[in-house]
Amino acid sequence: MLEAIRHFSVFSKLLNWQNKSFRPKVYIAFSDPILGSSAREFKIYIKELKFKVFFSSPIGKYDMDMMEKESELYKLLENFLILYSAIKNNTPLVLYHFGYDEYGKIIASIRKIIEEIKNKLSENWKKSPSLSKDDYLKIILSLGFYAGIVEVLESNNIREYDFQEGVALDEIKEKFLSKSIYKIFNLDSLVPILEYEIKSQYGKLGKIEEKWKKLGKYYDYPQSKGGNFERHFIAHSGFERNITEVRRKDNKLYFRYQLNGKRKDLISVLKNYL
């Protein structure tokens, strides 16, 4: 029972980042030992149980490699990991590029999995269906976490951009610096890192043209050949100069990822890297 309530509490917290008041408080009630006692009355103690939750994924790439890649569940968990990694690694442009599933769809998937578990358990009360508790826990916690992240993004109107338009730097600064969603996830330390990257890099760029061009075109040193962006991707908060494009419109800077071109595998490479 204690283990079950711990998992339930963690799930509830991962699901409710936006509205933390929705996280239920958990209590345990217990008495003095009853067996072997001649007493007629026993005192009952009620204590609140508190479980910590961290911004840490319950599932990883190894778990994904064990799954059927064409299944709907696999695609949901893959989208979750991309979203989770984008936030954890301080790469906000990723959130606008790849987008995410609807909150209701994720919740429906959680309900479906729980219903499947109930049905398997009730098929035979004498014989266990030999379910992998750990695997189901990872999946349910991950989907709850995914729904919790999506709720925050939807509430803050952070959505997949129109590729032709990109996303304004001013919006990224507002959503991730001045009114940072990182604080909702207790990731306050990411704010100054992103702020430094934006100020040091894009506050000093010269005249940006209205036509989309790679960031590397506006720097003195040559671009790396072959599009090898992994090394600098995290270091520059996702604004890697070989795959990130920039333009000026109405005196504002706009950004997007250009993952097409000579290397057709850039999308899968970036997804795997995240």
The 8 nearest C-alpha neighbors of each residue, nearest first, counted from 0:
[[1, 3, 2, 4, 5, 6, 27, 7],
 [2, 0, 4, 3, 5, 27, 6, 48],
 [1, 3, 5, 0, 4, 6, 7, 8],
 [2, 4, 0, 6, 5, 1, 7, 8],
 [5, 3, 7, 1, 6, 2, 8, 0],
 [4, 6, 2, 8, 3, 7, 1, 9],
 [5, 7, 9, 3, 4, 8, 10, 2],
 [8, 6, 4, 10, 5, 9, 11, 3],
 [7, 9, 11, 5, 10, 6, 4, 12],
 [8, 10, 6, 12, 11, 7, 52, 13],
 [9, 11, 7, 13, 8, 12, 140, 6],
 [12, 10, 14, 8, 9, 13, 22, 7],
 [11, 13, 9, 15, 14, 10, 22, 8],
 [12, 14, 144, 10, 11, 15, 147, 143],
 [13, 15, 147, 143, 11, 12, 144, 146],
 [16, 14, 12, 147, 18, 19, 17, 13],
 [17, 15, 19, 18, 147, 14, 183, 13],
 [16, 18, 151, 15, 19, 150, 183, 147],
 [19, 17, 20, 15, 16, 21, 22, 151],
 [18, 20, 21, 22, 15, 16, 17, 12],
 [19, 21, 18, 22, 23, 15, 17, 16],
 [22, 20, 19, 18, 23, 15, 11, 12],
 [21, 23, 20, 19, 11, 12, 15, 24],
 [24, 22, 21, 25, 11, 8, 20, 12],
 [23, 25, 22, 26, 47, 48, 49, 8],
 [24, 26, 48, 47, 23, 27, 49, 8],
 [27, 25, 47, 48, 46, 45, 28, 24],
 [26, 28, 46, 45, 47, 29, 48, 25],
 [29, 27, 45, 44, 46, 43, 26, 30],
 [30, 28, 44, 43, 27, 45, 31, 42],
 [31, 29, 43, 42, 44, 32, 41, 28],
 [30, 32, 33, 41, 42, 29, 43, 44],
 [33, 31, 34, 30, 36, 35, 41, 29],
 [32, 34, 36, 31, 35, 41, 30, 38],
 [35, 33, 36, 32, 37, 31, 38, 30],
 [36, 34, 33, 37, 32, 38, 31, 39],
 [35, 37, 38, 34, 33, 32, 39, 31],
 [38, 36, 39, 35, 33, 34, 40, 41],
 [37, 39, 36, 40, 41, 33, 35, 34],
 [40, 38, 37, 41, 36, 33, 42, 34],
 [39, 41, 38, 42, 37, 33, 43, 31],
 [42, 40, 31, 43, 30, 39, 38, 33],
 [41, 43, 30, 31, 44, 40, 29, 32],
 [44, 42, 30, 29, 41, 28, 45, 31],
 [43, 45, 29, 28, 30, 42, 46, 27],
 [46, 44, 28, 27, 26, 29, 43, 47],
 [47, 45, 27, 26, 48, 44, 28, 25],
 [46, 48, 26, 25, 27, 49, 45, 24],
 [47, 49, 26, 25, 46, 50, 27, 24],
 [50, 48, 47, 51, 25, 24, 8, 26],
 [51, 49, 52, 48, 5, 9, 8, 25],
 [52, 50, 49, 53, 9, 12, 8, 5],
 [51, 53, 9, 50, 12, 54, 13, 55],
 [54, 52, 55, 51, 185, 13, 184, 56],
 [53, 55, 184, 56, 52, 87, 185, 186],
 [56, 54, 53, 57, 52, 87, 83, 58],
 [55, 57, 58, 141, 54, 59, 83, 80],
 [58, 56, 137, 141, 55, 140, 59, 138],
 [59, 57, 56, 137, 62, 141, 60, 138],
 [60, 58, 62, 61, 63, 56, 57, 80],
 [59, 61, 63, 62, 64, 58, 80, 271],
 [62, 60, 64, 63, 59, 65, 58, 66],
 [63, 61, 60, 65, 59, 64, 58, 66],
 [62, 64, 60, 65, 66, 61, 59, 73],
 [63, 65, 61, 62, 66, 60, 68, 67],
 [66, 64, 63, 62, 61, 67, 68, 60],
 [67, 65, 63, 64, 68, 73, 62, 70],
 [66, 68, 69, 70, 73, 65, 64, 63],
 [67, 69, 70, 73, 66, 74, 64, 63],
 [70, 68, 67, 71, 73, 74, 72, 66],
 [71, 69, 73, 72, 68, 67, 74, 66],
 [70, 72, 74, 73, 75, 69, 68, 76],
 [73, 71, 75, 70, 74, 76, 108, 77],
 [74, 72, 76, 70, 71, 75, 68, 77],
 [73, 75, 77, 71, 72, 76, 78, 70],
 [76, 74, 72, 78, 73, 77, 79, 71],
 [75, 77, 79, 73, 78, 74, 80, 72],
 [78, 76, 74, 80, 79, 75, 73, 81],
 [79, 77, 81, 75, 76, 80, 74, 82],
 [78, 80, 76, 82, 145, 77, 81, 83],
 [79, 81, 83, 77, 82, 78, 84, 76],
 [82, 80, 84, 78, 79, 83, 273, 85],
 [81, 83, 79, 85, 80, 84, 78, 94],
 [84, 82, 80, 86, 85, 81, 79, 87],
 [83, 85, 87, 81, 86, 82, 88, 273],
 [86, 84, 90, 82, 88, 83, 87, 93],
 [85, 87, 89, 83, 84, 88, 90, 82],
 [86, 88, 84, 89, 85, 83, 54, 90],
 [89, 87, 85, 86, 84, 90, 233, 236],
 [88, 90, 86, 236, 87, 85, 91, 189],
 [89, 91, 237, 236, 85, 92, 88, 93],
 [92, 90, 93, 94, 89, 85, 86, 95],
 [91, 93, 95, 94, 90, 96, 237, 255],
 [94, 92, 96, 91, 95, 90, 85, 97],
 [95, 93, 92, 91, 96, 98, 97, 82],
 [94, 96, 159, 92, 160, 93, 158, 98],
 [95, 97, 93, 159, 94, 98, 160, 92],
 [98, 96, 94, 95, 93, 159, 99, 81],
 [97, 99, 159, 95, 94, 96, 158, 100],
 [100, 98, 78, 97, 101, 149, 82, 159],
 [101, 99, 102, 104, 105, 98, 75, 78],
 [100, 102, 104, 103, 105, 99, 149, 146],
 [101, 103, 105, 104, 146, 149, 106, 100],
 [104, 102, 106, 105, 101, 107, 146, 100],
 [105, 103, 107, 101, 102, 106, 108, 100],
 [104, 106, 108, 102, 107, 103, 146, 109],
 [105, 107, 109, 103, 108, 104, 110, 102],
 [108, 106, 104, 110, 105, 109, 103, 111],
 [109, 107, 111, 105, 106, 110, 112, 104],
 [110, 108, 106, 112, 111, 107, 113, 139],
 [111, 109, 107, 113, 108, 112, 114, 106],
 [110, 112, 108, 114, 109, 113, 107, 115],
 [113, 111, 115, 109, 114, 110, 108, 116],
 [112, 114, 116, 110, 115, 111, 117, 109],
 [113, 115, 117, 111, 112, 116, 110, 118],
 [116, 114, 112, 118, 113, 117, 111, 119],
 [115, 117, 113, 119, 114, 118, 120, 112],
 [118, 116, 114, 120, 115, 119, 121, 113],
 [119, 117, 115, 121, 116, 120, 114, 122],
 [120, 118, 116, 122, 121, 117, 115, 128],
 [119, 121, 117, 118, 122, 116, 128, 123],
 [120, 122, 118, 123, 119, 124, 117, 116],
 [123, 121, 119, 120, 118, 124, 128, 126],
 [122, 124, 121, 125, 126, 120, 127, 128],
 [125, 123, 126, 121, 122, 120, 127, 128],
 [126, 124, 123, 127, 122, 121, 128, 120],
 [125, 127, 123, 124, 128, 129, 122, 120],
 [126, 128, 129, 125, 120, 123, 124, 130],
 [127, 129, 130, 120, 119, 126, 123, 122],
 [130, 128, 127, 131, 126, 132, 120, 119],
 [129, 131, 128, 132, 127, 135, 116, 119],
 [132, 130, 134, 133, 135, 129, 136, 128],
 [131, 133, 135, 134, 130, 136, 137, 129],
 [134, 132, 136, 135, 131, 137, 138, 130],
 [135, 133, 137, 131, 136, 132, 138, 130],
 [134, 136, 138, 132, 137, 133, 139, 131],
 [135, 137, 133, 139, 134, 138, 140, 132],
 [138, 136, 134, 140, 57, 135, 139, 58],
 [137, 139, 141, 135, 136, 140, 142, 134],
 [138, 140, 142, 136, 141, 137, 135, 143],
 [141, 139, 143, 137, 142, 10, 138, 136],
 [142, 140, 144, 138, 143, 139, 57, 137],
 [141, 143, 145, 139, 144, 140, 138, 146],
 [144, 142, 14, 140, 146, 145, 141, 13],
 [143, 145, 13, 141, 147, 142, 14, 146],
 [146, 144, 142, 148, 79, 143, 147, 141],
 [147, 145, 149, 143, 144, 148, 102, 105],
 [148, 146, 14, 144, 150, 145, 15, 149],
 [147, 149, 145, 151, 150, 146, 144, 152],
 [150, 148, 152, 146, 151, 147, 153, 145],
 [149, 151, 153, 147, 148, 152, 154, 146],
 [152, 150, 154, 148, 17, 149, 153, 155],
 [153, 151, 157, 149, 155, 154, 150, 156],
 [152, 154, 156, 150, 155, 151, 149, 157],
 [155, 153, 151, 152, 156, 150, 157, 17],
 [154, 156, 152, 153, 157, 151, 174, 180],
 [157, 155, 153, 154, 158, 152, 151, 174],
 [158, 156, 152, 155, 153, 95, 159, 94],
 [159, 157, 95, 156, 98, 160, 153, 152],
 [160, 158, 95, 98, 96, 97, 161, 94],
 [161, 159, 95, 165, 162, 158, 96, 166],
 [160, 162, 164, 163, 165, 159, 166, 96],
 [161, 163, 165, 164, 160, 255, 96, 256],
 [162, 164, 161, 165, 160, 255, 211, 166],
 [163, 165, 161, 162, 166, 160, 253, 255],
 [166, 164, 255, 254, 162, 160, 253, 161],
 [165, 167, 253, 254, 160, 168, 164, 255],
 [168, 166, 253, 169, 170, 252, 254, 171],
 [167, 169, 171, 170, 252, 253, 172, 166],
 [168, 170, 172, 167, 171, 173, 251, 252],
 [171, 169, 173, 167, 172, 168, 174, 166],
 [170, 172, 168, 174, 173, 169, 175, 167],
 [173, 171, 176, 169, 170, 175, 174, 168],
 [172, 174, 177, 170, 171, 176, 178, 175],
 [175, 173, 179, 171, 178, 172, 176, 170],
 [174, 176, 179, 172, 171, 180, 173, 178],
 [175, 177, 179, 172, 173, 178, 190, 174],
 [176, 178, 173, 179, 172, 175, 174, 190],
 [179, 177, 174, 173, 176, 175, 180, 172],
 [178, 180, 175, 176, 174, 181, 177, 182],
 [179, 181, 183, 182, 175, 174, 178, 184],
 [182, 180, 186, 179, 184, 183, 187, 185],
 [181, 183, 185, 187, 184, 180, 186, 179],
 [184, 182, 180, 181, 185, 16, 17, 186],
 [183, 185, 181, 182, 186, 16, 54, 180],
 [186, 184, 182, 183, 187, 181, 54, 188],
 [187, 185, 181, 184, 188, 182, 189, 183],
 [186, 188, 182, 189, 185, 181, 190, 184],
 [187, 189, 186, 190, 191, 192, 181, 185],
 [188, 190, 192, 187, 191, 186, 193, 89],
 [189, 191, 193, 192, 188, 187, 176, 194],
 [192, 190, 194, 193, 189, 195, 188, 176],
 [193, 191, 195, 189, 194, 190, 196, 188],
 [194, 192, 196, 190, 195, 191, 197, 189],
 [193, 195, 191, 197, 192, 196, 190, 198],
 [194, 196, 198, 192, 193, 197, 199, 191],
 [197, 195, 193, 199, 194, 198, 200, 192],
 [198, 196, 194, 201, 200, 195, 199, 193],
 [199, 197, 202, 195, 196, 200, 201, 194],
 [200, 198, 196, 197, 195, 202, 201, 203],
 [201, 199, 197, 198, 202, 196, 203, 204],
 [202, 200, 204, 203, 197, 198, 199, 196],
 [201, 203, 198, 200, 204, 199, 197, 205],
 [204, 202, 201, 200, 205, 199, 198, 197],
 [205, 203, 201, 202, 206, 200, 217, 207],
 [204, 206, 207, 203, 217, 202, 201, 218],
 [207, 205, 208, 204, 217, 247, 209, 203],
 [206, 208, 247, 246, 205, 209, 204, 245],
 [207, 209, 210, 246, 247, 206, 211, 212],
 [210, 208, 247, 246, 248, 211, 207, 245],
 [211, 209, 208, 246, 212, 247, 245, 207],
 [210, 212, 246, 245, 244, 209, 213, 208],
 [213, 211, 244, 245, 210, 214, 246, 216],
 [212, 214, 244, 215, 216, 243, 245, 241],
 [215, 213, 240, 216, 244, 217, 243, 245],
 [214, 216, 240, 213, 217, 218, 222, 241],
 [217, 215, 214, 213, 218, 212, 222, 219],
 [218, 216, 215, 214, 219, 204, 205, 213],
 [219, 217, 215, 216, 220, 214, 221, 204],
 [218, 220, 221, 217, 216, 215, 222, 204],
 [219, 221, 218, 222, 215, 216, 217, 223],
 [222, 220, 223, 219, 215, 218, 216, 224],
 [221, 223, 215, 224, 241, 220, 240, 216],
 [224, 222, 226, 221, 225, 227, 241, 228],
 [223, 225, 226, 222, 227, 221, 241, 228],
 [224, 226, 227, 223, 262, 228, 261, 222],
 [225, 227, 224, 228, 241, 223, 242, 262],
 [228, 226, 225, 229, 223, 224, 230, 241],
 [227, 229, 230, 226, 231, 232, 239, 241],
 [230, 228, 232, 231, 227, 272, 233, 269],
 [229, 231, 228, 232, 233, 227, 234, 239],
 [232, 230, 234, 229, 233, 228, 235, 239],
 [231, 233, 237, 239, 229, 234, 235, 230],
 [234, 232, 236, 235, 237, 231, 88, 90],
 [233, 235, 231, 232, 236, 237, 230, 239],
 [234, 236, 233, 238, 237, 232, 231, 239],
 [237, 235, 90, 233, 89, 238, 234, 193],
 [236, 238, 90, 232, 235, 233, 239, 92],
 [239, 237, 235, 236, 243, 240, 232, 92],
 [240, 238, 232, 237, 243, 241, 242, 231],
 [239, 241, 214, 215, 243, 242, 238, 213],
 [240, 242, 239, 243, 226, 215, 213, 228],
 [241, 243, 257, 256, 240, 239, 258, 244],
 [244, 242, 256, 240, 213, 239, 255, 238],
 [243, 245, 213, 212, 255, 214, 254, 211],
 [246, 244, 254, 211, 253, 212, 214, 213],
 [245, 247, 211, 209, 253, 208, 210, 252],
 [248, 246, 252, 209, 251, 208, 207, 250],
 [247, 249, 251, 250, 209, 252, 246, 253],
 [250, 248, 251, 247, 252, 209, 253, 246],
 [249, 251, 248, 247, 252, 207, 209, 246],
 [252, 250, 248, 247, 249, 253, 167, 168],
 [251, 253, 247, 168, 167, 246, 248, 245],
 [254, 252, 167, 166, 246, 245, 168, 165],
 [255, 253, 245, 165, 166, 244, 167, 252],
 [254, 256, 165, 244, 243, 257, 166, 245],
 [257, 255, 243, 242, 244, 258, 96, 254],
 [256, 258, 242, 259, 243, 244, 255, 260],
 [259, 257, 265, 266, 256, 242, 260, 263],
 [260, 258, 257, 263, 262, 261, 265, 266],
 [259, 261, 262, 263, 258, 257, 265, 264],
 [260, 262, 263, 259, 264, 225, 265, 258],
 [261, 263, 264, 260, 265, 259, 258, 226],
 [264, 262, 265, 259, 261, 260, 266, 258],
 [263, 265, 267, 262, 266, 268, 258, 259],
 [266, 264, 268, 258, 267, 263, 262, 269],
 [265, 267, 269, 268, 264, 258, 270, 263],
 [268, 266, 270, 264, 269, 265, 271, 272],
 [269, 267, 265, 271, 266, 270, 264, 272],
 [268, 270, 272, 266, 271, 267, 265, 273],
 [271, 269, 267, 273, 272, 268, 266, 81],
 [272, 270, 268, 273, 269, 267, 60, 266],
 [273, 271, 269, 270, 268, 229, 267, 81],
 [272, 270, 271, 84, 81, 269, 85, 80]]
